């Protein structure tokens, strides 16, 4: 019995050691930013990806309160999130900005779980660098603002022809809101002649631009002569995803 117990104990110790080694390896290789923070406001441990994204060495990140790395404009909301964690509430999809060593802004999206240990509160954190996503969103907002101010009517549809965006000039010209145009069948209903509609859509779906004048009708049925340019929208692979 004693020999068997010792064998089981040794195997259990070996399994725990292997499990710990696996966790250490995952921690080292993670592309997400992993860290453990204490109730004193300092980071206790971090994955190498943390230093890679922020530009700070690990020793620099551990030496100062992590609040000092947070963008000043996000400090108040970050402190509110920390208060929730200290009350025992886990948080997910919380975003804030850190200031990297170069001065560049780094957007991070956090998932954090608090736990009370023998040494006090510990925060187990996983963050994802979403800086590029935020940059893309900002660029899109700028483009959208420019399109919103155009006097030309602009409409965007997905690859099936369902409208997904109309600028104010489009709504003013044709008298449809986005929801109303979807309800009546999409942009096909504004073409006065089916042959024109088919020719335009066929050209776009071939990946070519269509430029010319076509008769169209607004919501009231009034005939309009429209100078039209229509193009395909492609994704990064070249596939047509919109019109």
C-alpha positions in Angstrom: 0.0 0.0 0.0 2.8 2.4 0.9 4.7 1.7 -2.3 1.5 2.2 -4.4 0.8 5.5 -2.5 4.3 6.8 -3.2 4.0 5.9 -6.8 0.6 7.7 -7.1 2.1 10.7 -5.3 5.1 10.8 -7.6 2.9 10.5 -10.7 0.7 13.3 -9.4 3.7 15.5 -8.8 5.0 14.8 -12.3 1.6 15.6 -13.8 1.4 18.9 -11.9 4.9 19.8 -13.0 4.0 19.0 -16.7 0.8 21.0 -16.4 2.7 24.0 -14.9 5.3 23.7 -17.7 2.5 23.8 -20.3 1.0 26.9 -18.7 4.3 28.6 -18.6 4.9 27.8 -22.3 1.4 29.1 -23.3 2.1 32.2 -21.3 5.4 32.8 -23.1 3.9 32.2 -26.6 0.6 34.0 -26.3 0.0 36.7 -28.8 -2.6 38.2 -26.4 -1.2 40.3 -23.6 -1.4 38.3 -20.4 -0.6 39.7 -17.0 -1.3 39.3 -13.3 -1.9 42.5 -11.2 -2.0 43.0 -7.5 -4.2 45.1 -5.3 -1.3 47.5 -4.8 -1.7 48.7 -8.4 1.4 47.0 -9.8 1.8 44.3 -12.4 3.2 41.2 -10.9 3.8 39.2 -14.0 3.4 39.7 -17.8 3.8 37.8 -21.0 6.5 38.8 -23.5 3.8 40.1 -25.8 3.1 42.9 -23.3 6.6 44.3 -23.8 6.4 43.8 -27.6 3.2 45.8 -27.9 4.0 48.6 -25.5 7.7 49.0 -26.3 8.6 48.9 -22.6 10.9 46.3 -21.1 9.4 43.9 -18.6 11.3 45.5 -15.8 10.0 49.0 -16.7 6.4 47.7 -16.7 6.8 46.0 -13.3 8.6 49.0 -11.7 5.7 51.6 -11.8 2.0 51.5 -11.1 0.2 50.4 -14.2 -2.0 53.5 -14.0 1.0 55.5 -15.1 0.9 53.7 -18.5 -2.8 54.4 -19.1 -3.7 57.4 -21.3 -4.7 60.3 -19.0 -8.1 60.6 -20.7 -8.9 57.0 -19.9 -7.7 57.0 -16.4 -11.0 57.8 -14.7 -13.0 55.1 -16.6 -10.2 52.6 -15.9 -10.3 53.4 -12.2 -14.0 52.7 -12.3 -13.4 49.3 -13.9 -10.8 48.6 -11.2 -13.3 49.4 -8.5 -15.7 46.9 -10.0 -12.9 44.3 -10.0 -12.1 45.0 -6.4 -15.7 44.4 -5.6 -15.4 40.9 -7.1 -17.0 41.6 -10.5 -15.3 40.2 -13.6 -15.2 42.4 -16.7 -15.0 41.7 -20.4 -14.5 43.8 -23.5 -13.3 46.8 -21.6 -11.2 49.1 -23.7 -8.7 51.7 -22.8 -5.6 53.4 -24.2 -2.1 52.9 -23.0 0.8 55.1 -24.0 3.7 53.1 -25.5 7.3 54.0 -24.8 7.5 55.8 -28.1 4.5 57.9 -27.2 2.3 56.0 -29.6 -1.3 55.2 -28.5 -2.1 51.5 -28.0 -5.7 50.5 -27.7 -6.3 47.4 -25.6 -9.4 45.4 -25.1 -9.5 43.6 -21.7 -11.0 40.6 -20.1 -10.2 40.5 -16.3 -11.1 38.1 -13.5 -10.4 39.0 -9.9 -9.5 36.4 -7.3 -8.7 36.7 -3.6 -5.6 34.7 -2.6 -3.5 34.3 0.5 -1.5 37.4 -0.5 -4.6 39.5 -1.3 -6.5 40.4 -4.4 -5.1 39.3 -7.7 -6.3 40.3 -11.1 -5.9 37.8 -13.9 -5.9 39.8 -17.2 -5.9 39.1 -20.9 -5.8 42.0 -23.3 -5.9 42.2 -27.1 -4.2 44.9 -29.1 -7.0 46.5 -31.1 -5.1 49.6 -32.3 -5.4 48.7 -36.0 -9.2 48.1 -35.6 -9.6 51.4 -33.9 -7.6 53.1 -36.7 -9.8 51.5 -39.3 -12.9 52.6 -37.4 -11.6 56.2 -37.3 -10.8 56.2 -41.0 -14.3 54.9 -41.8 -15.9 57.6 -39.6 -13.9 60.2 -41.5 -15.0 58.8 -44.9 -18.6 58.5 -43.6 -18.6 62.1 -42.5 -17.3 63.2 -46.0 -19.9 61.1 -47.8 -22.7 62.4 -45.5 -21.8 66.0 -46.5 -21.9 65.3 -50.3 -24.6 66.8 -52.4 -24.4 63.7 -54.7 -26.6 60.8 -53.8 -24.6 57.8 -52.6 -25.9 54.4 -51.8 -24.1 51.1 -50.9 -25.5 47.6 -51.2 -24.1 44.2 -50.2 -23.3 41.6 -52.8 -27.0 40.5 -52.9 -28.2 44.0 -53.8 -29.6 44.7 -50.3 -28.9 48.3 -49.4 -26.8 48.9 -46.3 -26.2 52.6 -46.5 -27.8 55.7 -48.0 -26.4 59.2 -47.5 -28.7 62.2 -46.8 -28.6 63.3 -50.4 -29.8 59.9 -51.6 -32.7 60.0 -49.2 -33.6 63.6 -50.3 -33.3 62.7 -54.0 -35.3 59.5 -54.0 -37.5 60.0 -50.9 -36.6 56.6 -49.3 -34.9 56.0 -46.0 -32.7 52.9 -45.8 -35.4 50.8 -44.1 -38.0 51.9 -46.6 -35.8 51.1 -49.6 -35.1 47.6 -48.1 -38.8 47.0 -47.5 -39.8 47.7 -51.2 -37.0 45.5 -52.7 -33.9 47.5 -52.7 -32.3 49.7 -55.3 -33.8 47.8 -58.2 -37.1 49.6 -57.7 -35.6 53.1 -58.5 -34.7 52.1 -62.1 -37.3 53.2 -64.6 -36.3 50.6 -67.2 -35.5 47.0 -66.2 -33.0 46.7 -69.1 -30.9 49.6 -67.6 -31.0 48.0 -64.2 -29.9 44.6 -65.5 -27.1 46.2 -67.6 -25.7 48.1 -64.6 -25.8 45.1 -62.2 -24.2 42.8 -64.8 -21.4 45.2 -65.4 -20.7 45.7 -61.6 -20.8 41.9 -60.9 -18.2 41.4 -63.6 -16.0 43.8 -61.6 -16.3 46.7 -64.0 -17.5 50.2 -63.5 -20.7 51.5 -65.1 -20.9 55.2 -66.0 -23.7 56.9 -67.9 -27.2 58.5 -67.6 -30.2 56.4 -66.7 -33.8 57.3 -66.0 -34.9 56.5 -62.5 -38.0 57.2 -60.3 -38.3 58.5 -56.8 -40.7 57.2 -54.2 -43.6 59.3 -55.6 -43.0 57.9 -59.1 -41.5 61.1 -60.5 -39.1 60.3 -63.3 -35.5 61.5 -62.8 -32.6 61.6 -65.3 -29.6 60.5 -63.2 -25.9 60.7 -64.1 -24.8 57.4 -62.6 -21.5 55.8 -61.6 -21.6 52.4 -60.1 -18.7 50.3 -58.9 -18.0 47.0 -57.2 -16.7 46.9 -53.6 -14.0 44.2 -53.1 -12.5 42.7 -50.0 -8.8 42.1 -49.4 -9.0 38.9 -51.4 -10.5 40.7 -54.4 -14.0 39.1 -53.9 -16.9 41.4 -54.6 -18.7 42.1 -51.3 -20.7 45.2 -52.2 -22.1 47.5 -54.9 
